[in-house]
Amino acid sequence: VLTAQEGAVSFEGASRQVSVITESSRPGYGDSALRRYSQTVTFLEPKELLEVKANISRHQAIIFDLGNTLIQEDNSGRPVEARKVVLMDGVAELIEKLSGRIRLAIVSNTTDVTAEQIRSKLNEVNLGDKFEVILATSEIGVHKPHPLPIQIALDQLKLLPEQCLYVGDSTTDQIAARAANV
């Protein structure tokens, strides 16, 4: 979910449905609000985010989902150590361009993976040190769509919701970001 000023961002040719939510049209929390605003929703692949010329100067951080946003999700049941990290198209370039220009964080719904393990796996593809905060929901016992994981990341970043963008791939991410006012 990418939040921007009304009319500040326009996207064309997104390869799948995700959402750009403008602050002036942000609906309330709940499924009926999601259905009502589904026409304004356009999710982008990471390589398409490279093309976005949004004004992010007022934002100080971007919080990403992990599975199917930055990396291909692996729910194979294999031990974490045996799982291979496969980046989504364009992610390495995106993170490289953003790194040092804006603070980066990850909030990932996990059942058996810790933040330390996520960082270790990202280190295998030279991205682990790019993320200031990595939060695995298995460690806090609350998962998205509850806003608490995103709120904890905001606390760790010492930022307000309006100072951050959230990028995810699912309705669960969208609900959590909206509920956290990101």
TANOR-V339422 format. One record per residue. N is the residue number from 0. RES is the residue in three letters. BURIAL is I if it has 16 or more other C-alpha atoms within 10 Angstrom, else O. Layout:
((N RES BURIAL) (N RES BURIAL))
//
This chain:
((0 VAL I) (1 LEU I) (2 THR I) (3 ALA I) (4 GLN O) (5 GLU O) (6 GLY O) (7 ALA O) (8 VAL I) (9 SER O) (10 PHE I) (11 GLU O) (12 GLY O) (13 ALA O) (14 SER O) (15 ARG O) (16 GLN O) (17 VAL I) (18 SER I) (19 VAL I) (20 ILE I) (21 THR I) (22 GLU O) (23 SER O) (24 SER O) (25 ARG I) (26 PRO I) (27 GLY O) (28 TYR I) (29 GLY O) (30 ASP O) (31 SER O) (32 ALA O) (33 LEU I) (34 ARG O) (35 ARG O) (36 TYR O) (37 SER O) (38 GLN O) (39 THR O) (40 VAL I) (41 THR I) (42 PHE I) (43 LEU I) (44 GLU I) (45 PRO I) (46 LYS O) (47 GLU I) (48 LEU I) (49 LEU I) (50 GLU O) (51 VAL O) (52 LYS O) (53 ALA O) (54 ASN O) (55 ILE I) (56 SER O) (57 ARG O) (58 HIS I) (59 GLN I) (60 ALA I) (61 ILE I) (62 ILE I) (63 PHE I) (64 ASP I) (65 LEU I) (66 GLY I) (67 ASN I) (68 THR I) (69 LEU I) (70 ILE I) (71 GLN O) (72 GLU O) (73 ASP O) (74 ASN O) (75 SER O) (76 GLY O) (77 ARG O) (78 PRO O) (79 VAL I) (80 GLU O) (81 ALA O) (82 ARG O) (83 LYS O) (84 VAL I) (85 VAL O) (86 LEU I) (87 MET I) (88 ASP I) (89 GLY O) (90 VAL I) (91 ALA I) (92 GLU O) (93 LEU I) (94 ILE I) (95 GLU O) (96 LYS O) (97 LEU O) (98 SER O) (99 GLY O) (100 ARG O) (101 ILE I) (102 ARG I) (103 LEU I) (104 ALA I) (105 ILE I) (106 VAL I) (107 SER I) (108 ASN I) (109 THR I) (110 THR O) (111 ASP O) (112 VAL I) (113 THR I) (114 ALA I) (115 GLU O) (116 GLN O) (117 ILE I) (118 ARG I) (119 SER I) (120 LYS I) (121 LEU I) (122 ASN O) (123 GLU O) (124 VAL O) (125 ASN O) (126 LEU I) (127 GLY I) (128 ASP O) (129 LYS I) (130 PHE I) (131 GLU O) (132 VAL I) (133 ILE I) (134 LEU I) (135 ALA I) (136 THR I) (137 SER I) (138 GLU O) (139 ILE O) (140 GLY O) (141 VAL O) (142 HIS I) (143 LYS I) (144 PRO I) (145 HIS I) (146 PRO I) (147 LEU I) (148 PRO I) (149 ILE I) (150 GLN I) (151 ILE I) (152 ALA I) (153 LEU I) (154 ASP O) (155 GLN O) (156 LEU I) (157 LYS O) (158 LEU O) (159 LEU I) (160 PRO I) (161 GLU I) (162 GLN O) (163 CYS I) (164 LEU I) (165 TYR I) (166 VAL I) (167 GLY I) (168 ASP I) (169 SER I) (170 THR I) (171 THR O) (172 ASP I) (173 GLN I) (174 ILE I) (175 ALA I) (176 ALA I) (177 ARG I) (178 ALA I) (179 ALA I) (180 ASN I) (181 VAL I))
//
